[in-house]
């Protein structure tokens, strides 16, 4: 695979910076800014590389068939190409959504540790039957006293993105939960409105939603401890 054109500095500099710190140094926020930007670049790289690979695979398949090689080789090549066309996108988009949530959850834990240091406290995080991110932010608001305002629509978007991630991983099983249908539609329309494919839209909206949530956490933390 020709990788000479995978790095394009101008293209990287034009990536929308979705999160930047307020400039007051607390390690979790500065590290998140760096990791989050890197994850955006990683997504771009994987998308570009996979599409280049698929294009080359299709071209190779046509050439192989035209050379009238053995039917067995043609069949093997066709199977490789068709499988990758079907599954590569799912691998990339499910991995990105998973990485996003993992990064967000790890960030929140680091913020909690910073709050514990500021408070000289080791208050435990209660175990509840809610997503980890919800538990962590609940701790920051109720125990640490941070004023963090995350709209209910943001939590609804997180729920839908988790559902989408699971569908990428496990296949499109069952119907969309009725309480999520309107949010599914909203996300699809948003993707179309910014000229992205549906799957690209899921990832972009994931990045944007998490960036907005992190900003609210930062403002709440700084309001409490800075």
C-alpha positions in Angstrom: 0.0 0.0 0.0 1.3 3.4 -0.9 1.4 5.5 2.3 3.3 8.5 0.9 0.3 10.8 1.0 -1.2 9.8 4.4 0.6 12.6 6.2 -0.6 16.0 5.1 0.2 18.8 7.5 -2.1 21.3 5.9 -5.0 18.9 6.2 -4.1 18.2 9.9 -4.0 21.9 10.7 -7.4 22.3 9.3 -9.0 19.7 11.6 -11.6 21.4 13.7 -10.2 21.8 17.3 -13.3 20.7 19.3 -11.8 21.1 22.7 -9.2 23.5 24.2 -8.5 24.2 27.8 -9.2 27.5 29.6 -5.4 27.9 30.0 -5.4 27.3 33.8 -3.1 24.4 34.4 -4.7 21.2 35.8 -3.1 18.1 34.3 -6.3 16.2 33.4 -7.5 18.9 31.1 -4.2 19.6 29.3 -3.7 15.8 28.8 -7.2 15.4 27.6 -6.8 18.2 25.1 -3.6 16.5 23.7 -5.1 13.0 23.6 -8.4 14.1 22.1 -6.7 15.9 19.3 -4.5 12.9 18.7 -7.6 10.6 18.6 -9.1 12.9 15.9 -6.0 12.6 13.8 -6.0 8.8 14.4 -9.5 8.6 13.1 -8.6 10.6 10.0 -5.6 8.3 9.4 -7.6 5.1 9.8 -10.4 6.3 7.5 -8.0 7.5 4.8 -5.8 4.4 5.0 -8.7 2.0 4.9 -10.3 3.7 1.9 -7.0 3.7 0.1 -6.5 0.0 0.9 -10.0 -0.8 -0.4 -9.5 1.1 -3.6 -6.2 -0.8 -4.2 -7.8 -4.1 -3.3 -10.6 -3.5 -5.9 -8.1 -2.5 -8.5 -6.0 -5.5 -7.8 -9.0 -7.8 -8.0 -9.9 -6.4 -11.5 -6.3 -6.9 -12.7 -6.1 -10.4 -11.3 -9.3 -11.4 -13.0 -8.2 -9.8 -16.3 -5.0 -11.8 -16.3 -7.2 -15.0 -16.3 -5.4 -16.6 -13.4 -6.8 -19.6 -11.7 -10.4 -19.4 -10.6 -9.3 -20.4 -7.1 -7.0 -17.3 -6.9 -9.8 -15.1 -8.2 -12.2 -16.5 -5.7 -9.8 -15.9 -2.8 -9.1 -12.3 -4.0 -12.8 -11.6 -4.3 -13.5 -12.9 -0.8 -10.7 -10.8 0.7 -11.9 -7.6 -1.1 -15.6 -8.1 -0.5 -15.1 -9.0 3.2 -13.0 -5.8 3.8 -15.5 -3.7 1.9 -18.3 -5.0 4.2 -16.4 -4.9 7.6 -13.7 -2.2 7.6 -16.1 0.7 8.3 -17.7 -1.2 11.2 -14.2 -1.9 12.7 -13.2 1.8 12.4 -16.4 3.4 13.6 -17.0 1.0 16.5 -13.3 1.4 17.6 -13.6 5.2 17.4 -16.7 5.3 19.5 -15.3 2.9 22.0 -12.0 4.9 22.3 -14.0 8.1 22.7 -16.0 6.8 25.7 -12.9 5.2 27.2 -10.9 8.4 26.9 -13.8 10.4 28.4 -14.2 8.0 31.4 -10.5 7.9 32.1 -10.4 11.7 32.0 -13.3 11.9 34.5 -11.5 9.6 36.9 -8.4 11.8 36.6 -10.5 14.9 37.4 -11.9 13.0 40.4 -8.4 12.3 41.7 -7.5 16.0 41.3 -10.6 17.0 43.2 -9.7 14.5 46.0 -6.3 16.1 46.2 -7.8 19.6 46.4 -10.3 18.5 49.0 -7.8 16.3 50.9 -10.5 13.6 50.7 -10.8 10.1 49.4 -14.6 9.9 49.1 -15.6 6.7 47.3 -17.6 6.6 44.1 -20.9 4.8 44.8 -21.8 1.8 42.7 -25.0 2.5 40.8 -26.7 0.9 37.8 -25.9 3.9 35.5 -23.1 4.4 33.0 -19.7 5.1 34.4 -19.5 8.7 33.0 -22.8 9.5 34.7 -21.5 8.1 38.0 -18.3 10.1 37.8 -20.0 13.4 37.0 -22.5 12.7 39.8 -19.6 12.3 42.2 -18.0 15.6 41.0 -21.3 17.5 41.6 -22.6 15.9 44.8 -19.3 15.1 46.6 -16.8 17.6 45.2 -19.4 20.4 44.9 -18.6 21.2 41.2 -21.4 23.0 39.3 -21.5 20.9 36.2 -24.4 21.6 33.8 -24.7 18.9 31.2 -28.1 19.0 29.4 -30.4 16.0 29.3 -30.1 16.1 25.5 -26.3 15.4 25.9 -27.0 12.3 28.0 -29.5 11.2 25.4 -26.9 11.6 22.7 -24.4 9.5 24.7 -27.0 6.8 25.1 -27.7 6.7 21.4 -23.9 6.6 20.5 -23.5 3.7 22.9 -26.3 1.9 21.1 -24.7 2.7 17.8 -21.4 1.4 19.0 -23.0 -1.9 20.1 -24.7 -2.2 16.8 -21.4 -1.8 14.9 -19.8 -4.5 17.2 -22.7 -7.0 17.3 -24.6 -6.2 14.0 -27.9 -4.5 13.5 -30.0 -6.6 15.8 -33.5 -5.8 16.8 -35.4 -2.5 16.5 -34.1 0.9 17.7 -35.4 1.4 21.2 -38.5 3.6 21.0 -37.1 6.2 23.4 -34.1 6.6 21.1 -35.8 6.9 17.7 -36.1 10.7 17.6 -32.4 11.1 18.7 -31.3 8.6 16.0 -33.2 10.6 13.4 -31.7 13.8 14.7 -28.1 12.5 14.5 -28.7 11.2 10.9 -30.1 14.6 9.8 -27.1 16.4 11.5 -24.7 14.2 9.6 -26.4 15.0 6.3 -26.4 18.7 7.0 -22.6 18.8 7.4 -22.0 16.6 4.3 -20.9 13.6 6.2 -21.9 10.0 5.7 -24.1 8.6 8.4 -21.2 6.7 10.0 -18.9 9.7 9.8 -21.6 11.7 11.4 -21.9 9.4 14.3 -18.2 9.8 15.1 -18.1 13.6 14.5 -21.1 14.1 16.8 -19.5 11.8 19.3 -16.3 13.9 19.3 -18.4 17.1 19.5 -20.6 15.9 22.3 -17.8 14.7 24.4 -15.8 17.9 23.8 -18.8 19.9 25.0 -19.2 17.8 28.1 -15.5 18.0 29.0 -15.7 21.8 28.7 -18.6 21.8 31.2 -16.6 19.6 33.6 -13.6 21.9 33.2 -15.7 25.0 34.0 -17.3 23.4 36.9 -14.0 22.2 38.3 -12.3 25.6 37.9 -15.3 27.3 39.5 -14.9 25.1 42.5 -11.1 24.8 42.9 -9.2 27.6 41.0 
